[in-house]
Amino acid sequence: MKRAGLILLSLMMMITMLAACSGGTKNGSGADTSGGTTPTATEKGKDNQEPVTLKVLRAGITVTQAEFEKTLLQQTKEKFPHVTLEWVDAPEDVELEPLITSGEVPDIMFVSTTSIATTLKDLDLVENLAPYIEKHNVDLSRLKPVVLDVVQKYSPEEGVAAIPFSVNLPVIFYNKDIFDKFGASYPPNEQMSWNQAIEVGKSVTRSDNGVDYVGIDLFGSSNIATGLDLFIIDPETGKADVTTPQWRKVFEQLQKSYEVPGYIGADGRYQYANDDDIFFNEQNLAIVAYNIAHLLGPLEELRQQGIELNWDFAPFPNFEENLGTGKAVNVHSLVVTKASKHKDLAFQVIANLLTDESQLALAKAGRVPTVEGKQFEEVYGQDIPVLEGKTVENIFKAPPRNAIKPHKFESKVRKFLTEAERSIAVDGVDVNTALRVAQEGIEKELETLNNTSK
């Protein structure tokens, strides 16, 4: 990890010196933009280049085709007119291994940052971008510190894995009609603690004319635990302990939400936010507290279909001791695959998104920029009609905490915490017992995983 950080630092220092020698200019915020706006030798001769098609796949994250067209596609058309980007549509839970074995590996992939250190690493899919960053004079020091931290943590020891696309900030989406129906106050424009959020949800967890309304689903332990900087497996030691006071605090918070009268469904249902229909179509879930990309793009698509919800934003909650921040930063990123026949060009296409022009376009299209600069936030969502009249400033009131790079087996043992959630909600098991059982399951699973991975 230290070596990855040193490589990034060396690259940034080299870029700064090159910019100084070439008379690079400064933008309004004082950031050096010479690496982001000066045409490369390849670009200068692009009018004489043969047409190239690059395949772009979304893997495991919410990016709608409309968002792709407003951001990466539009910016590429303007800067690289000889390049055609082909959108490869796939479900969010697409299995990548069959794609590789079938020879259908794309040139560029939209990915979650966490997958870079897990699935994509296991499949050896990601091209090291460090040589291209140096060659094309791309200035990573312009990134927001919390984003640069993610790039460093998730890159291999001797390279750079991805170009960040957008910060997927967490926020509350709430259905105003449900609050109006029961004469309840909307969630406030100030950040709440999770206890306060549960109380707000409690006010609209009711039955009316045979319809059950749920106030808020905390979306499980993984959605709230990073607000306390928690991980299941210690990345350094490889050992797990989910029986600590902090983990008990997370599960006691979940238990409080389950105990709200009317929350648990007649069929034992205790999860609601994982079913988009309940917010979009059935419209009987009042609050979804989750990452903005999960709902914003789909809400705009519904608006285009003539379906408009009466909704707004509120700041994402956290535990009382960490109010003023949200949860660990979630960054949607772009990677170039090792199998691409146009790696250099694919890199130029994704790196172009770090220029001021592209960052402004992304912000207007409803994507939170990765480059530092108030000017980007000020134009956020201007090109997204579904955001008209919404309290957009609430998106930025719970700034993200630094990322926690998970242990390689973290995702494989999360199922034991999911089972602990179910046992508390449905079976009435106490928190201590549920976590003890989870701990035992995790330890056995880790023993198996460690033995089979040798």
C-alpha positions, 0 to 999 in steps of 0.5 A: 500500500505504501508503495502504491502511494509513493508511485502516485505521489511520484507521478503527481510530482513529475506532472507538476514539474512538467506543467511548470516547464511548459507554462501550464495554466491555472483554473479559477480554483488554483488547480493545475489543469495543463494535464487535463486540457492540453491535447496529446500528440495522439489527439492532435492527429485524430482527424486523420485516424481510423474510426475505432469502436470501444465497448463499455460495460457496466458491472455491478453498479447503477449507471443507466444508459441515459447517464452514460450518454450524458456523460462518457459518450457526450464527452468522448464525441466532443474530444474524440470524434473518431471514437464510437462507444458501444454500451453493453447492457447488463444487469447489475449482478452480471457474472463477469467470468462467463464474459471472459471465457466467451471472449466478450471482454469490453474495453472499458468498464464502469465498476465499484471501487471495492470490486477492483480489489476483489472480483476484478483482481481475482479475474486479472481483468484490470490494466495498470494505468500508471504508464498512461497517466505519465505518458498523457500528463494526467494530474491526479492531484486535482482529485478530492482528497477522499477520492485520491485516498480511494485510488491509492488504497485500491490500486495494486502495489506498483500501479494505478487501477482506475480513473474515478468517475463519480462520488456516489454520495449517500443521501435520504430519498423520501416520499412526501406523499406518505408524510402528507397522508399521515400529517407527519413532518418531513425529515429535516434539512439537518443531518439526523442520528440513526435514532432520530431517523428511526423516530421519523420513520416510526411516524409513518409506519402504519396501515391504511385501507389495507395498505402497510406503510413502512417508514425507514429500512436502514438497509442492513448492517453494511449500510450503516457500519462504515459510519463507524469505520467498521470492517468484518475482517481486519485487513492487517491480521486477517482475523474477524471480531463482530462481537465488539461494542461497536458491532453491537451498537450497529446491530442494536440500531437495526434491532430498534428499527425492527421493533417499530410497531408494524415494521415486520410484515405479516410474512416475516418480511424485514427488508424493503429497501432492496426492492426498488418497486416498493419505493418506485411503484408500490410507493409504500416505503417512505424513506430510503437512505442509500447511495444517490446513484441507486435511485436518481438515474431510475427516477429520471427514467421514470419521469421520462416515461411520464411517472413522477413521484413527489419526493425530496432529499434529506441528509444521510444519517450517522451515529451521534459521535460521527455526525458531520460525516456520512459513511465510507466514501463510495466511488464509481470508477472506470477501468481499462481491461487488459484484453482491450486492443485499444488500451491507450485510446481507452485510457484517454477516453476515461481520463478526459472525464477529469478535465474541468469541462467534463467535470462540469458536464458530469455535475450537471448530469447529476453525478457528484464530481471527483475533482476538487472545486466548488464550481462543480457542486454549484451546477449539480443536477442542472440538466436533470429535470427530475431534480427541479425543485429538490433540496439538492444541497442536502446531498452534500451535508454528510461528506463521506468518510475515508474508504476502508479497503476490505480484506479479500474475503470480506464479501464471502463472510458477509452472509453471516451478518445478513443471517444475524440480521434475519434472526434478530428481526424474524426469530427474536434472537438477542443481539449478543447471541446473534453476533456470537453465532455469526462470529463462529460461522465467520471463523469456520468460513475463514479457516476453509477459505484460508486453506483452499486459497493456499 
